[in-house]
Structures are given as C-alpha cells and as structure tokens.
Amino acid sequence: MTPYGKAIFFALLSTAGFAIQDTVVKLLTQVGSIWQLMLLRSLVVIALLCLWARFKDRWSDITPTTFSWPLVRAFFMCLAYTLFYGCYPFVSLSDAAACFFMAPIFVCVFAHLFLKERIGRWRIFSIIIGFLGALLIIQPGSTAFRPILFMPVLAGACYAAGVIVTRGFCKTQPSLALTSVHNLFYAGLGIFMVSFLPIFPITPDVALKNPFLFQEWVPLAPPVIIMIIATAATHIVAMTASIRAYQMADAAFVAPIEYCYLAFAVIIDFVIWALLPSGSTLIGVGLIAGSGLLISLRERSAKQAGPD
C-alpha cells in the first residue's frame, strides 16, 4: 500500500474511532456527569500512555520539552470538548458535529489574526459559505431556532484556537506528549469540578436543565465503567490514527477525509436514535463540508504555487 493509501486508511480509522467515542459519550449523558466521565477517561488514557512508554522505554515521547504552550493548548482543547459534549443531551450527533466542523473556518481566521497568514479571496468565500451553512442548521430568528447549537460552534472555535497554538508554538513537541498534557489538564479540571459542585451546588433549576454538565459524582454501574474505558480506548486509537495519517501525507490531503465523520454521525443517529437530519440541516452540512474542503484545497494549492 502506498503512503497516501495508508494515510486514507488511518484517516478513515480516525474518523470512525472518534464517531464511536462520541456515540458512547452521548449515551453516557443519560447516566453520568461530564466531569466524572472526563476525569475517569483521562486517567485511563494517562495510564495507557504510561504503560506504552514503560513497555517501549520511550518516556520522552509522552513528556513535553516545555509545559507553557502545551498547557495553553490543553486549556483550549478541554474547553472545546466540554462545550461539544455539553450540548449532547439536547441535539443529535450529526447536528452537533456539523456545527463543530466550523473549526477549519475558525482556523483560517485565527491563522490570519494571530500567525499573520494571508487569507485570499477563495478562503474568504469559503468562510462565508461555511457561515451560511451554520445559519441554516441553527436557524436564528425562526421558530426552529436552537441556541444550544452555539455550543458546538464555540467548541469548534476553541478547537481551532488549540490548532493555532499547536501550529504556531508546539511544532517541536512530541505528539503523544501533547495528548498526555491535554489529559492531565482535563483530569485536574475533573477533580476540581467534582470537588467544587458538592461544596457550591448549582441551583436545582439550572442543574435539571443540563444534569450532564452540572451533576455531581454519581454511582457507576459496571456497564458504565466499561463504556468509559471504551471511550478511552477509542480516543487513543483515533488520535494515534490521526497522527499517523498526518505523518504520511500532507494536511491538505488528509483534512478533507475527516469530513467522513459527518456521514458516520448521520448513520449513527439513524441506527441508534432513529433520527434523520432535516433538509435544511443536510444543506447546511453540505455547505460547511464544502467550505472546509475548499479551504483544504486552497491550502494545498498555496503550498505549491505561493499565497493566493
């Protein structure tokens, strides 16, 4: 198999792994707390990474050279996951995913603002198209308006900020080291929140509106523990596959394949929850995916022929 063929395989494995992970998380929203989930998942991920490093005797692979920028990246990534998962009790997987996939558009804007990368007319056009796609899904001003969908949009913005920190300030950091710092940060945040909520409980009315986000520690049944371990395993598989894909081919080649996640999300919504996206949502998904694909193609062209 050629390097590009392997890149396609690993990119598809990554998107499928993330889709399975997110499906399990959505199922867990009915029985647990996001802080409890992310704390336990992060601890499992850290334990698995340490076992791998011990077995391979490669501790340097999971240890950052410096902690400052990896911690900044971890902050944005943790905020992205919290916002993304926090909307799960109220929206379908495909709607949340479509809004989250505004991230490439935010990456383009943030790269211009903070890394001084040039944005040409095609990228500006792509940003407008993606924004229109998000409006079609969220539908502000209509009776179908769902403000909760701003959460995955903000999650996409936070994820994009993490990508910009990675691109601009963490290029020399080992990939698994960034994963370990991210999970250490989230474990610490989880410990803080599960300790904070019992001491300063949220108003019952607020907690009832989103118990997954504001619930305290709850007893865990064995099936729930198994599901949490499954999210950790799929997280590592998906993340490792994504890293391998980007190591074997250009980002502009790999990034469009990640939009297969949207197809997986639609299929999972139908198979598990018997949900089908509306016509406006499908059009919005198409516009957002098309916008991201166009940005990826322009980045590939820019590398070959200079800035657009």
Phi, psi and omega in degrees: 000135181289161177304321180290325176296318177295323179298318178298315180300311183292325178295318178293320177299320179297311182295321178295319179297316178294324179295318178295315179303312183292328176296316179296319178299317179298321176296325181287343179299340182276346188228359185213194180242141180299324182290321176295315180298309185290327176297308183293319179296317180297320178296320178295317179299314180299317179298317180294320178295320179293321177297319179296314181296321178293318181293320181272349186055049181227062182295334180295338180289337181248010181244120180290152178288328172219161185254344189300296183290323173302326177289322175298315178300316180299321178302311182293321180293319178294321177296321179298312181295321181296314179294319182295310181287332181295338180270353187302324181295347190243346185227163178286160179299320183291321178295315179297317181296318181299317179291323179296329182284012164289350184308314179301329178291317177296323177301316180299314181293313182294325179297324177290318185286319190251334179252001177060030175281143185283140174248120178268183185296327181291321179290323176297317177300318180298319180298317179297316180298315179296322179296319178296323177298317178297320179297323179296325180282315183283325177056057177297142179086355180252172178291341180268009183299129179235095181301334182301335182286351172290338179297309177292333175295313177297325176299318177298322178294318178294320177298318179297321177298320176297321178296318180295319177297319178298313183293319186271332190226356182235024184298327184269000181279140174299140184300315180292334176294320177296322177295318181293318179296317178304313183286328174296318179297315182291325176297317177297318178296320179297317178299317180298314185290318180290339175275326184285317187299320177292330182281318179238075186297146177286149177308133183308321180298319179291317181297324180291333181289330178210075182297332180298325182272329187244008182279147176281185179297132180239152178299143183249126174281156179309318179299325180292319178299318178298320180294322178294317176298323179296321178295324178294316181296314180292329177298313181293316180299312182295316181294317179296318179297321178296316179299315180298320180298315181287339176283334186264343182210165179298148178302323181294337177277320185282319188306316180299331181295331181295342178290351172299339177305321182297322177293317177300319182296318179297316180296316180295318177303319182287316185290317186268317186248004180055040180249139173237138180293150177287170179299318180294324178294318179298319178295317178299317177299317179298318180293317180295315179297317179297321178297314179296320178296318180295319177299317180297318180295320180291324177295323178294318179294322180297322179294328183274328187233007180095174182301145178276000000 
